[in-house]
Structure formats: structure tokens, C-alpha cells
Amino acid sequence: MKRRLLAAFAAIALTTLTACGTSASDDAGAGPWTYTDDRGTEISVDSTPRRIVAQSSVAAALAELGLDDQIVGTFGPLKLKDGSVDPQAAGLDPEDVTDVTGGGEYGSLDLEKVAALEPDLIITNMYIKPDLWYLSDATAKRVEKLAPILAINFQGLDLVETLDSVEKVAGKLGADLKDDDAVEARKAFDAASKRLAAVGEQLGSKTVLPASATADLFYAGDPAQFPDIAYYQSIGLPIAPVKAKKDSYWDELSWEKSDKYDSDVILWDDRMGQGGLKTLKAQPVFSTITGAKNDAYVPWAAVTPPGYEAYTRVIDTLASDLGKKL
């Protein structure tokens, strides 16, 4: 339970680059469909799954790769209070899918809705292996009676490895990873990455601190734990040398010790919203670090659909926002 709660908070408080994969012609033929997921679980169904229920961010990435007609349901963040699509599911049309997220505790699904969709496959990811994202153990056991679960590991991977892991699954499901759109998406991603690398070079000896917060604690992000931050660091963005607590994504600090990492720019977890940003700015000790004194706050899209198009938009925006703080 502790591991699951830590993983949940990682997302709540919360590459060049050539993708590996196969084309639709390689994987979408008739006959039995088999796949061994990142848990080592062997999945075998009669034919290529055509009705898929997926965690919303993964669903958005699969839709980006041309599998939108196969995504019939999602679970996890989908719509904001105003009815617009949640950034974590950017690219999905909420009206085109059925939200099967259950009420109550994290990780529950509306099993009646799931059953009504008659899925061939359930897909989610893992931030702390083998815990399934947005699926509790109890829910997973019940869901597996309706359709097999395919899990994609994100832990310990950089961004490109994460995107390639999703593309591998998409290719197996019939996505054409060699078509013009896919190729252009990777080229655009490379161009955005070069922009961000150039900003990193301009930052020089300055450091960038990924951060999140609650009323009681300050959370400094460990670059080794976040695929996007690990990638940004690998191309030259100077990320603060944060080391996470065991079984966590963060160095969790009291506000009295929140000046531990004196950084020049603060990447604030935009899932906190403006209220979270106000929390950061209101803390006396945290306000003494260089970035806070200079009001050098830049939003961090800490959860984004794991697709090349989605991350091109995120990286371009980050490069522009950081450039304004030089």
C-alpha cells in the first residue's frame, strides 16, 4: 500500500532519436495475438485487440499513433471541471470514449461500464513496478476476468525509452510506425529537443529544480525518477542534484528545510494549479532560494501523454518559458 500511495502522489502532487517498433503490416495480421508485457505476463487472445480500455494518458498516446478507433474506454484523468480535456489526456476527445473510472478510492473502476464495452484488452503503465497505475490490486483481479491486462513499465526509463515502450505496444496493436506522420513527429521532437538543449547551454552553471508541494511538505524532484526530467538532463538542462527518498520520486522536506537545493529556476508541478504555486511563493524559508527571490517560476507539465507529438508541444513550451528566465 505504501508503494502504491507513493506512486499515486508522484502523479498527483506531481529520446536522437529513433523509435523502436514494427509496422502495422508486421503485427496486425489475422490469427492469435500474443504479447509479453513488462511484468513478464504472457497475453494471448484470438486476434489483434480491437476494443481497448486504457489509462487515459496511455490512451492519448495510442490515439496519437492512429489507434483512436480501437480506444473505447479510459480510466484516470480525462476531463477538467470545466469539461475540457485534462492535459494528462491531451489529444483525446472525451466524447469519443467512455470514462470507466470508479468513484471512491484511487484505483477503482466501474466494472459494469467496463463489461458493457466488451474490451479485448486493458492497458496501463507502471511507475513503481509491479504496481499498476490507476488499478488497485483488488480491481485488477476483477478486471482480468473481463479482459487481459497489459502493463508498460515507465520506472527507471528516460523519456525516449518511455515513448518507445508505448510505440512498441502500439506497433503490435497495428499502428504504422513508419508512416509520414510518425516520422514527422519524431523529427519535430528532435527539433524541440535541440531548442531545449540550447537553452540548457545558455543557463550554464545555473540549476533548475523540479518541485511540488502540499501545505505540510515540500517535494524536490529526483531527475533519475522522472522520465521527462531525466531526458531533459541528458540533453544538457542543468537539473539540481536531488536524491529521492527510498520508494519515492521525491526528496520530501519540511518547509523549514525547503532551502536545501538553492536553484536558479523552479519547475513547479502544474498539477498543483495556481493554488500550489501560491503555496510555494508563500513559504518564508523557500522564498530565500535564488529562483524564488528572482520569481523564476516555470510550469512543469509533470504528466503528459507518452507520445512524440505531445512531448514536442511540452518541450517547445518549456524551452520558451525557460528562455524568458535567462
Secondary structure, 3 states (H helix, E strand, C coil): CHHHHHHHHHHHCCCCCCCCCCCHHHHCCCCCEEEECCCCCEEEECCCCCCEEEEHHHHHHHHHHHHHHHEEEEECCCECCCCCECHHHCCCCHHHCEECECCCCCCCECHHHHHHHCCCEEEEEECCCCCCCCCCHHHHHHHCCCCCEEEEECCCCCHHHHHHHHHHHHHHCCCCCCCHHHHHHHHHHHHHHHHHHHHHHHHCCCCEEEEEECCCEEEEECCCCCHHHHHHHHCCCCECCCCCCCCCCEEEEEHHHCCCCCCCEEEEEHHHHHHHHHHHHHCCCHHHCHHHHCCCEEEECCCCCCCHHHHHHHHHHHHHHHHCCC
